[in-house]
Amino acid sequence: MENSQHTKPDVDRAVLQDATLVVRAGMTSAEQGQSFMPGPVFAAAFHAAGEPGAVPYTYGRYHNPTWTAYERALGDLEGGSALVFGSGMAAVMAVLGSVLRPGDVIVMPSDSYYTARVLVDSYFANLGVEVRRAPTAGGAQLEHLSGARLVWLESPTNPGLDVCDLPRLIRAAHDVGALVAVDNTTATPLGQRPLSLGADFSVASDTKALTGHADLVLGHVAVRDLTWLQQVRAWRTQTGSIAGPMEVWLALRSLATLDVRLERQCANALGMASYLASSPKVEGVRYPGLPTDPAHALACAQMRRFGTVVTFTLPTQQSAERFLAASLLITEATSFGGVYTTAERRARWGGDMVPQGFIRLSAGCEALADLLPDIEKALHRAVT
Ligand SMILES: *Cc1c(COP(=O)(O)O)cnc(C)c1O
């Protein structure tokens, strides 16, 4: 009782702006002498006597308090209920595996994330799932919806950065009785909220901008429907596609800076995209936030931020390699969304239909005033 004058009611999270929400997302309620954020809980087994249903935590593959804290924060950001997975692909697989049965039809972008396409082709097609493909740009999926069980969308796509009209496709898919999943990795829930746009599943690799420090691999699924929440959770429990508590705790800690990171990274992405678009040495610059981008109008209608990734093409493989080698501030690496500006020549992997000189650039948190002269010098050396 003595301390009761020091406790405060929890704030109503539903009314908060994103910047406030991400800062408050992982916090404990104000109890005297407690840390702002609980530490990671490492446990295989928890104290659990008697009836297991009456104990909140029993075994580490079923649940973990650190997951609960992260999932609550993600749920607030997504406008639904979230489940954390050991990687983005584990989250993708959880939705595909929970929904698809032999004889079902999946409609998928021909330009979606490479490994998701490989998974569907190598695993689900062999189980007797019919796979229909159409490119993301132009809404070509609309012609393939009849009889579909699941429509898989990705917008903006990695690496092409094409955008599809999500509300329109989601409505059309629901009209034929299909479920819709959106891979929201490039946007993050601060850039785009698939569940608010009508999707049944929002899926993401938290490895990228959401956690943003290039130091962990993680994914999540968010849903509004509690039956699907149960089924996707059962998938995680039964397949064991779980995340370690340390990674999840790092992710929760990283969420607090999501809004400020994105503010800087999106501004840097736009600044670099504008510069690249103005250079005669560069072709095909794509960034949904660029007013001249073919996806700009659609992106403005459904996105609140345009993301951290910019793509462009240099004339040849050699000029792209020279550019990457000559830049001192762009770190050569795969993946994207981190505080470090990174880039790679995407065709070195194979699998994506991109030119040999195609570069995927991920804007970090550095000063644009340092990045632009560095890019200018590297371009000067790479392309004559
Ligand atoms: C990286 C990525 C994934 C896979 O996520 P991992 O965390 O690497 O397993 C899925 N979708 C998109 C769009 C991605 O960029």
The ligand as an SDF file (V2000), in Angstrom:
LIG
                    3D

 15 15  0  0  0  0  0  0  0  0999 V2000
   14.7670  -12.1780  -46.1310 C   0  0  0  0  0  0  0  0  0  0  0  0
   13.3710  -12.3620  -46.6000 C   0  0  0  0  0  0  0  0  0  0  0  0
   12.6270  -13.5060  -46.2400 C   0  0  0  0  0  0  0  0  0  0  0  0
   13.2340  -14.6430  -45.4530 C   0  0  0  0  0  0  0  0  0  0  0  0
   13.6190  -14.2500  -44.1790 O   0  0  0  0  0  0  0  0  0  0  0  0
   14.8060  -14.9460  -43.3410 P   0  0  0  0  0  0  0  0  0  0  0  0
   14.7730  -14.2040  -42.0560 O   0  0  0  0  0  0  0  0  0  0  0  0
   16.0680  -14.7820  -44.1310 O   0  0  0  0  0  0  0  0  0  0  0  0
   14.4480  -16.3890  -43.1990 O   0  0  0  0  0  0  0  0  0  0  0  0
   11.3110  -13.5930  -46.6700 C   0  0  0  0  0  0  0  0  0  0  0  0
   10.7550  -12.6260  -47.4350 N   0  0  0  0  0  0  0  0  0  0  0  0
   11.4360  -11.5240  -47.8100 C   0  0  0  0  0  0  0  0  0  0  0  0
   10.7700  -10.4990  -48.6470 C   0  0  0  0  0  0  0  0  0  0  0  0
   12.7610  -11.3580  -47.4100 C   0  0  0  0  0  0  0  0  0  0  0  0
   13.4440  -10.2840  -47.8070 O   0  0  0  0  0  0  0  0  0  0  0  0
  1  2  1  0
  2  3  1  0
  2 14  2  0
  3  4  1  0
  3 10  2  0
  4  5  1  0
  5  6  1  0
  6  7  2  0
  6  8  1  0
  6  9  1  0
 10 11  1  0
 11 12  2  0
 12 13  1  0
 12 14  1  0
 14 15  1  0
M  END
$$$$
